[in-house]
Amino acid sequence: MRLISFLALVSLVLLLSACGSSTIEDFSYTDQRGDSVSLEDLKGTPWLATFVFTNCTTVCPPMTFNLSDIQQQLAASGLEDYKIVAFSVDPVVDTPETLQNYLAQYSVPDESKWHLLTGYTQLEITDFAKNNFSSFVRNDPESDQVIHGTNFYLVDQKGVVVNNYDGFEDVPVEDIKKDLGKLIEEN
């Protein structure tokens, strides 16, 4: 029965993640450096977004590794004008210091491009993920884990989600580079 519930939940996550583009609502959260980051701060630059948490024992470490790898490949291709924004889905645990320590575990080529965000309630991030990325966030009642989607989202200079990609297993790095490159050229 538990397996059926899990599969139904994963199916819902995939369905919600496949939905179309949307304009991101304004926000102002705190990143791993303790700096305030808002949608207005990100406008004018394309960005990759995702959802992770530092206590994650399943998908978040490979997703963060994949983002680091994408950043290395973007740098090798000469693509530099972008940001990476990861929204914590466990904001009570994920303080700026915790997020900074988490990111330090990865070979991130340029940490200045990264904003790991916190500074909101669990309900706020659940609603934010659903309303802006058609993504699912839910606390697992049987553990300290949070169930969430595994997509990466490409957000354009105006704050519109223009594409999403698998961020966990079959990451389409070439597609991400191509799509992000087009947005950077538009600048």
C-alpha positions in Angstrom: 0.0 0.0 0.0 2.8 2.4 0.9 4.4 1.7 -2.6 1.2 2.5 -4.3 0.9 5.8 -2.4 4.5 6.7 -3.2 4.0 5.9 -6.9 0.8 8.0 -7.0 2.7 10.9 -5.4 5.6 10.6 -7.9 3.1 10.6 -10.7 1.4 13.8 -9.4 4.8 15.4 -9.1 5.7 14.5 -12.7 2.3 15.7 -13.9 2.5 19.1 -12.2 6.1 19.5 -13.3 5.2 19.1 -16.9 2.8 22.0 -16.9 3.4 25.1 -19.1 5.2 28.4 -18.5 4.3 30.9 -15.9 5.5 34.3 -14.6 7.2 34.1 -11.3 5.5 36.2 -8.5 7.7 38.7 -6.7 9.7 37.3 -3.8 12.4 38.4 -1.4 14.3 35.7 0.4 17.7 35.2 2.0 20.5 33.3 0.3 23.4 31.3 1.7 25.5 34.5 2.2 22.8 36.1 4.3 21.9 38.5 1.4 18.4 39.4 0.4 17.6 38.1 -3.1 14.4 39.2 -4.9 12.8 38.6 -8.3 13.8 42.2 -9.1 17.4 41.4 -8.4 17.3 38.5 -10.9 15.5 40.3 -13.6 17.7 41.0 -16.7 19.6 37.7 -16.2 18.3 34.2 -17.1 18.5 31.7 -14.3 18.1 28.0 -13.6 15.8 27.2 -10.6 15.3 24.1 -8.6 14.1 22.9 -5.2 16.4 21.1 -2.7 17.1 20.8 1.0 20.3 20.1 2.9 19.0 17.2 5.0 17.9 15.3 1.8 19.0 11.7 1.7 17.8 10.9 -1.9 17.6 13.2 -4.9 19.1 16.6 -3.7 22.8 15.6 -3.6 22.7 14.3 -7.3 20.6 17.3 -8.4 23.1 19.7 -6.8 26.0 17.8 -8.4 24.2 18.0 -11.7 23.9 21.7 -11.4 27.6 22.0 -10.6 28.4 19.9 -13.6 26.1 22.1 -15.8 27.9 25.2 -14.5 31.3 23.7 -15.4 30.0 22.9 -18.9 28.5 26.4 -19.3 31.9 27.9 -18.3 33.7 25.7 -20.8 31.3 26.9 -23.5 31.9 30.6 -22.6 28.4 31.1 -21.1 28.7 33.3 -18.1 25.7 35.7 -17.7 23.2 33.6 -15.7 22.3 32.6 -12.1 21.4 29.4 -10.3 18.7 29.6 -7.7 17.8 26.8 -5.4 14.8 27.2 -3.2 15.0 25.2 0.1 12.0 23.1 0.8 13.0 22.7 4.4 13.3 26.4 5.5 13.2 25.7 9.2 16.4 23.6 9.1 18.1 25.3 6.1 19.6 28.5 7.6 22.0 30.6 5.4 24.9 29.0 7.3 23.5 25.5 6.7 23.0 26.3 3.0 26.6 27.7 2.7 28.0 24.5 4.3 25.9 22.4 1.9 27.1 24.2 -1.2 30.7 23.9 0.0 30.5 20.1 -0.3 30.3 20.5 -4.1 32.9 21.5 -6.7 31.1 24.6 -7.7 33.1 26.6 -10.3 31.7 30.0 -9.4 29.8 30.2 -6.1 28.8 33.9 -6.8 26.3 32.7 -9.4 24.5 30.6 -6.8 21.6 31.7 -4.6 20.4 28.9 -2.2 17.3 30.6 -0.7 15.5 30.3 2.6 13.7 32.7 4.9 10.0 31.7 4.4 7.7 29.2 6.0 7.0 25.7 4.9 3.5 26.7 3.7 5.0 29.7 1.7 7.4 27.5 -0.2 4.8 24.8 -0.8 2.5 27.5 -2.3 5.3 29.2 -4.1 6.5 26.0 -5.8 2.9 25.1 -6.9 1.9 28.6 -8.1 5.1 29.5 -9.9 6.7 26.3 -11.1 3.7 23.9 -11.0 5.8 21.8 -8.7 4.9 19.8 -5.7 6.4 20.1 -2.1 5.1 18.0 0.8 6.6 17.0 4.1 6.8 13.2 4.5 4.8 12.5 7.6 6.9 9.3 8.4 10.4 10.9 8.3 12.3 14.2 8.4 12.4 14.3 4.6 10.5 16.5 2.2 9.0 15.2 -1.0 9.5 17.5 -4.0 10.0 17.6 -7.8 13.3 17.0 -9.4 13.2 19.4 -12.3 15.4 22.3 -13.2 13.5 25.3 -14.6 14.8 27.9 -17.0 13.6 31.3 -16.1 14.1 34.2 -18.6 15.2 37.7 -18.0 11.6 38.9 -17.4 11.0 36.2 -14.7 9.0 33.8 -16.9 9.5 30.0 -16.7 10.3 29.1 -20.3 11.4 25.5 -20.0 11.9 22.7 -17.5 14.2 19.7 -17.6 14.9 16.5 -15.6 17.4 17.5 -13.0 18.0 14.1 -11.4 18.8 11.2 -13.8 18.6 12.0 -17.5 19.7 15.7 -17.4 19.7 17.1 -20.9 22.8 19.2 -20.5 23.1 20.1 -24.2 19.5 21.3 -24.3 20.0 23.4 -21.2 23.2 24.9 -22.6 21.5 25.7 -26.0 18.4 27.2 -24.4 20.3 29.2 -21.8 22.7 30.3 -24.5 19.8 31.7 -26.6 18.5 33.7 -23.6 22.0 35.1 -22.9 22.3 36.1 -26.5 19.1 38.1 -26.2 20.7 40.2 -23.6 
